[in-house]
Amino acid sequence: QVQLVEAGGGLVQAGGALRLSCVASVSALNIAVTAWHRQAPGKQRELVASITDGGTTNYLDSVKDRFTISRDYAKNTVYLQIDNLSPEDTGVYYCSADGSRRYRGRTSWGQGTQVTVSP
């Protein structure tokens, strides 16, 4: 099982920025897709951004102008840069990883990091 640890959440004012990180316990060579998901209070979890092992990125339409997903292969880390935060971005942000190679067919989840945006 791949272990994922998120960090970088916090309380920020609207208009500010945060960079979330997701560190995997295995080499990026063993992960096909890493994604960030957001769960707002009282709402279902939604996928906001993903990146493949080849570097292809995808975004939820409503965030593509403000969210940027990237990865550092050497650090086994995927980042989510969130700019111009709004209160609607408040929620718990989870990282997921779809394994490849020996971890093929398994999806791992992190524990989540809380983002709270004040007006």
N, C-alpha and C positions, 0 to 999 in steps of 0.2 A: 504494500500500500504506500502511495506517495503521501508524505506529510506536507501540508501547506500552512504557512504562518503569515497572516496579514498584519500590517501595521500602517500607521500614518493617519488614521482617523483623528477626529477631534472636534472641538467647537470653533466655528469660524463665522465671521460676519458675512452677510450677503455681499457678493462682489469679490470676495477673496478667492484663494486657491489652495488646493491640497494636492499632495502627491502620495498616493497609496502604494504600498509595496506588497508583493506576494512572493515569499521565498519558498522554494521547493526543496525537499530533502534529497532529491535525486537530480542527476544531470538533465539539462534541458533536452538532451538527445532522447530521453525516455518519455517525453511529453509531446503529444501531437497538437493539442489545442489547449491554451490557457484562456480562461474567460473571467470577466468580472460581472457580478450580478448585484442588483440593488433590491433591498426589501424595505419599502417605506412603511411607516406605522399603519397597520390595518389593511395593507395591500399585499398582493402576491409578489413573490420574488420575480424580478425580470432581468434578463440578460442585457447589459449595457455595452459591453465591448468584448472582443475576442481577438486572439492572435495565434496564428498557426506556427508550427516549427519552422516553416519557410518564411515567416514574417508577414503573411497576409493578414490584414486587419479588417474587422467589421464592427460597425457601431449601430446602436439603436438610433433611428432617425432623429429623435428629439434631442439627442446629446452630441451628435457628431461634430458640431461646431465648437464644443467646449471640452470634450473628453479626448484624451490621447492615450492610447495603450502602446507600450513599448516593452522590450525585453533586453536584459543583459545576460547573455549566455554564460559569461564567465562567473557570474554571481548566482546563477540559477534563479533569477529574479525577474518578475514581470511587474511593471509599474502602470498605474493609472493616474494620469495628470488630469485634474479637474479644475478648470478655470471659470471665472465669473460665476461662482457658486450662488445658488438661489435656495430659499427655504424648501423648495420642491425637491432638492437633492438630498434632503435629510433622510437618513435610513441606515441600515446596516449593509455594509458592502462585503460581499463574499467573493472569494477566489475559488475557481474550480480548475481541475486539470484532467484532461482525457489522456490516459496513458498510452504509450506505444511500446514496441519491443516487448520486453518481459512484463510490462504493465498494460499491455494491450487489452482493451475491453473493460477497463476499470476507470471510473471517474472518482476523483478525490475532491474533498471540500475542506476549506479552511474554517476557522471558528468565527470569522467575521470581524470587521472593525467598524465602529460607530462613527458616522458623520452627522453632525448637527449644525445646521446653518441658521443663524439668527437673522431676523429682518434688519 
